[in-house]
Each structure stands twice: as structure tokens, then as C-alpha cells.
Amino acid sequence: MKKSIIFILPDLETGGAERIVTTIANHLPRDRFSPSILLLRKEGAYLDFLKSDVEIIDIQTPRIRNSLKPILLEIKRRKPDIVFSGFGEVNAYLSLFIRLFPKTKFIARETNVVSQHVTRKEIRFFYKFYNGYDRIIAQSDDMQHDLGKNFGIKKKKLVKINNPVDISFIEEKLNESERPIEFSHQHKNVVAIGNLSARKGFDNLLKVFSRLKNQNILLHILGDGKDKEMLLQMKEMLGLEHVVFHGKKSNPYQYLKYADLFILSSRYEGFPNVLLEAGACGIYSLANNCPGGIDEIILDQINGEIANIEDYDAFAEKIKHAVHKNSNKENIKESIKNRFSKDIILQKYEDLLWDL
């Protein structure tokens, strides 16, 4: 007998949670599962990658705070076997109402180290009800430890499943990719990718690159966000002519393919997909020593290194050495594929969903 599953997300924009849910929904075996995705608003680039047999439920509610009633009405009407909520704020609100649906199993997938990410008191309040979930998925040891220690989540509720990386999808994109015109042959090209917000630490990265003005190193930042203007002003103030903001790109793999180094500057993460994807492209990474599974991904001197970005001078020296490192691209790819390939991780999700 098939199990019906409703995945819940705000939209299908190109973020980590959206990519993971799209991948899970696309690849669950249809003889066992019938997946739907409930979106607050039907928009985002990942809509194009979703298989046609995955139903989209569009509740047309732009604000998360107004979404709870229509979400609950859809659950009541459809009576799914499983509800899988993949967005922290929705997870929090939904936790209070799980007991209204005793025949439905509820799963929450957290996207960050919660104590670092959730600062609003009114949201943290709902975590008192998190043990109502049947399972809570943490993507890293750091997340799992944080939920237990700081929010009292029972061990039996917590399941650690790392994020998958879709190797075949990335390789397909790499085959389509030409060298970006902005990449200079006279420079080493360093890439950083992420939402332009405080969490991603691009302000620290700009301070690091203020130490590299005399080096033939270009920094390419891909992404958009609320801190864009502040970061552009900071770039101008620091005189960083060797830093280029590209905005959001539909095919970031084009930039990773030809990069000499990838940098993760985040202050905290959940389990950074972009670090997996850089490795899947065969690119060596330098990552800030922050919470969120970084040390589960980076194998020292094989696919990257970990350092403290707030030690700006030392981090700059790391960059100078790393861009000239003659790394084995195939070894980097294998280090990711052997641990985080789609088949390995999706089997863990399938087992979890079926065993419920």
C-alpha cells in the first residue's frame, strides 16, 4: 500500500532545503510513495526540475505567519500518511497542532543549528512542542547535539541524515558549462556562493580580501540578498577592485568548474550543500570553522581545509597557498561521492519514511 506524503516549503527557489525536498520527491519509488509538495507560493527555479507526477499544492499565501490555517486545512482535507515540513519557521508553528492529526506521522527537517539561527522569542517558544514530531531530521552532528542540549529534544526523536549531492545532475551541468567571461587567465579565481546575509559571513570575507590586494587573485561572489548594498559599499570603502559580485546564477557550477578555490565564509550552517557541490565539481575548499557539519564534509588536505576566518591575516595566507595547491580533482570528487551521493542519502530517507 502506497504512503501519501506532503512536503511543506515556502517556495522552490534555489536554496538548500528546496533542492533536497525536490530531490527526495523526484526519487522516492512510486510503488511505495505518492509525494506532493505544498508551497506557500508556487514559484522558484526548482519547479522546472520537479517530475510531472509530483503534485504541487499552491496555497497562495505570501507570508509564513498567515500560512498555518491553510496548511492545516489541506492536511485535514487530504489526510496524508506523512507530513514532512522542511522549513524551520513552518516547523515551529506546525508543532503546536500535530496532536490534532493522530493518524498522520509528522517529520520536521531542520535547516540550521537552531540556537544560532532562531533568535526571535516568539519562534523559540514553539520549540517547547517539538517532541510532538515523530522524527526530527538533523543534517549534522552539530545540529543534533544542539537540538538535544538546548531544546530538550528526546534522542529517540532525532535522526541524523546528511544532505545528498546529485552527482549526475551536477555533471550534466558541468558538461554544459563554458569558462565564465569574468574569469581572468592572469589571475587565480576564487568563488564564494550564498545568500547575501550576515549568516554567510561575506563581510568577513571582504576583510580577508583587503589583505590580498597585491595578489593576482579575483574573488567572485554569487548570490543575492538583503545585505547586498551594504556589502557593495564595504567593497568600495575597502577599495576591493579584485572582488566581483555576480548576483544569483542559475548555473553556479559553471563558476565552480573553473575555480581555483571555493570559500565557505559562513558564521554557521546546517549542512552546507554548496560545500558538497564544490567538492562534486572537483574544487578544493577553504571553509570557516563554524557550526554545521563542516568537519564532516572536509577531509583535511584531501578536499579542503578548515580555518578561522576572523583571523583575517592567517585566513588570507591560507588562500594564497590554497589557490596554488595542485589538488587531484578526481580524489576530491570521490571524497564527496563515496559519502554523500544521492543514492546513499536517499536510501536513508526512504527507510525512515517507510519505517514510520
N, C-alpha and C positions, 0 to 999 in steps of 0.2 A: 504493500500500500504506500502510495506516494505521500511525502510530507510537504505541506504547503508552508512556504517561508515568505515573510515580508521583511525586507531590509529597509531601514529608515535612514535617509540622509537629507540634508538641506537641498542639495542640487548635485549635479555631476560635473562640476568644474574640475580642473586638473590639479587636484590635491591628492595627498597620500591616501586618506580614508576612501575617497571616491574611486581611486584606482583599485584599491584592494577589494571593495564591495563589487565593483564591476567584474573583476577577475573571478571572484568566488561565484557570482551569479551566472556568469558565462560558462563555467566549467563544472558545476555540480551535475552529476549524472541524472538525466531526465527520467530514468526509470525509478529513481528513488525520491527525487525532489522536484517541486514545482515552485520556482522562485519568482517573486515580484519585488519591485523596488518602489517604495513610497517616497516621493520627493515633495519638499515644500514648494519648490518651483521647478518646472521642467525646463532646465537649461544646463549648458555645460558641454565641453568638448567630448567628454566620455560617452555622451549619448550616441555618438557615431560608432563607438566600439562595442556597444551592447548588442548581444544577439537578439534577433527579432522575436524569439519566443519568451523573452523576459518582459512581463507586463510592467508598464510604468503607471503608477498611481499618482496623479498630479493633484495635490490639494490646494494649489494656487494660494499659498499663504507666505508672503514675503518675510514676515517676522517670526522668529522662533518662538517668542513669548506668546504669539497668537495661534501657534500650530497644535497645541496639545489637544484641544477639543476635537478638531477634525481628524487627528491621528487616532484618538480613542474611538471615535465613531467608525472609522474604517476597520479597526481591529474588531469591534463589536459586530459589524456587518459581515465581515469576511471569515471570522473565526479561524485564523490560521493556526497551524500546529506550533509554529515558532515565529517569534518576533525578534529580529536581530537589529538592534539600534547601534549605529556606527558613528555617532557624533556626540561628544561629551555633554553639551548643554541639553540636548534632547534626552540623552540617557538619564541625566539628573532629574528632569521634570517627570519623565515617564516612570521612574522608580516608585513614586508615591502611589501609583494607580495599578501596579501589577496585580495586586490581590483581587482586583475586580474581574480578572480573567483566569480562573483556576485551571482551566483546561488547556491553556496556552503556555508554552515554555518561553521564557524571556532571556535573551542574551544581550549583554552590553559589551561593546568593544571600545575600550578607551584609546585615545589617540596621543596622549601626552602623560608625562609624570604629573599627576593631578595636583599635588601640593605646590608645584612650581607654576602650574598653568591657571588653576582656578583660584582667583583672588576675591571675587565678589561673594560677600557673606550670604546673600540670598540664594546663590547657586550651591555653595558649600553645604548649606542646610540640607539639601536633598540627599546628600551622600549618607545621611543617617539611615536612609531607607534602601541603600544599595544591596544589602544582604537579601532583599526580596527577589533579586535576579537569580535565575537558576545557575547561570555561569557568567563570569566577568572575564573577558579576554584581555590579558596584558601582553604587550608585544615584546617586553624585555624584562630581565631580572630587576632592573631599577624600578620599572612601573609596578611590578608585582610586589616588591618589597614596600614601596610607597603606599599602595592601597591597603596592605595589611597593617603596617605600622601607624599610619596617620589617619586612616579612616575606618579601622576596625573590621575590614572585610575578612570573612572567615576563609581559612585556607582551602577548604573543600569547594568553595565557590570560584576560586581563582584558577585560571588556566593560562599558561604562557604559550602563545603561538607567535613566532616571529613573522614578520611580513614576508610575502613571497616576491620574487622578482621574475617577471615574464621574459625569459631569455630569448625565446623565439620572436616575440613582439619587438624587442629591442634590436635584435639582429636584422629584422626586416627594415626597421627604421634606419639602421646604420648603412644598409645597402643602398638606401635612397639618398644618402647624405653626401653633399659636396662640402669642401672646406669653406667655412664662412668667410665672406669677403673682408670682414673686420679683423680677421686673424692675420697678424703680420709675420712674414717669414724671417724678419730681422729680430724678432722678439720671441721670448718664451710666452706662451699663452696659458693663463690660469683662469679657471672657470669656477664660479660660485652660483648656486641656484636656490631660490626660495622666495617666499613672501617677504616683501619689504616691511617688516615689522620688528619691534625690539627683540622678540624671541629669537630671531635668526642672527642677531649679532653683527649685522653688516657695518654698524658704526665702529665696532672694534676692528673689523677687517680693514676699513678705510684708515684707521690709525696705524695699523700694521703697515699698510702700503705707503704711508707717509715716510716710512723708513726705507723704502725701496725706489725712491725717485731716480736714483742714479743707475739703476739696474735695467737691463733690457727685458723687462717683464711687464706684460699687459694683464690687467685684471678685467675679466668680462663677467658682469653680474646680470643674471637672467631672472626676471620676476617683476611683479608689481605689488603695490600695497600702500597703506596709509602713510608710511614714513618716507615715501619717495621724495617729496620736496625737501624734507629735512636732510636726507642723505645727499641729494644733489647740491644743496647749499654747503654741506660739510665737505663734499668733494671740491667745490670751488674755493672754499676757505683754506683748505689744506693744499691747494694747487696740484691736484692729482690728475694731470693730463693723461696719465697711463691707466686710468680707470674708465671703463665704458659701461654704461647702463643700457641694456638692450630691450628692457620690457619683457613681457611674457612671450614665450615662444612655443608654438605647437609641436615642434620637433627639437627639444633640447639636446637630443642625442647627437645631432649634427655638431654641436659645440663640444660635447664630451668626447666624441670620436677623435677630434683633432687637438684636444687639450694636452698640455704637458703636465698638468696637475689639476686636481679638483680640491677645493677647500670647503669644509663644513665649519662655519663660524658660530653655530647656534649656541645660545645660552642653556637650552635644554631641548630635548626631543622626546618622542615616544619610541620610535624605532625608524630612523630616517631612510625612507625609500630612495631618496636621491643618492645616498651613500652606497646603497646596494646597486643602483643603476650605473653609477660611475664605475664601480668595480666590474659590472657586467659588460661595460664598454672597454675594459682593459686599462682603465686610467687609475694611476696611483693617487691616493688621497691623503690629505693632511687635515685632521679633524680636531676641533676644540675638545678638551677634556671636560665634557658636560654630561649630566644625567641623561639616560635614554638609550642604553644598549650600544653605545659607540664601541665599547670594548668587546662586545660580542661579534661585531662586524669586522673590525680592524684586526688583522693578524700582523703584528709588528714587523716592518721591513719586507713584508710579502705583498700586501695590497695597500699598505699605508702606514701612517704614524699618528700618534695622539700627542698633543701638546697643549699648553695653557695659552690661549690667545691673548689674555690680558697681560701677559709678559710680552709686550709688543716687540721689543728688540730681539728676544730669543725666537719668537714665532717667525719674525722676518728672516732670521738666519736659517730657520728650518725650510722656509720657502726657497731661499737661494740655493740650498743644497738639493731639495727635492725636485726642482724643475730640471736639474741636470742628471737626475738618477736614471740609470739605464735599466728600467724595470722590465720584467718579462710579462708582456701583455696577456699571454695565454695562461700563465700561472695566476695572474690577478683574476682573470675570468673564472678559472677553475675554483679558486678560493671562495668565490661567491656561489657559483653554480652548485657545488657539492654540498652546500649547507642551506641555501635559501631558494633553490629553484622552485618554480611554480608547482611541479608535481609533488615534491616533498611536503610543502606547506599546505597545499590544497587537500592532500590526503588527511592531514591533521584536522582541518576544518570539517571535512566530510565525516570523519569518525566522530567528532564532537557533536555535530548536528544529528547524526543518526542515532547515537547512543542516548541522546536526550529522550 
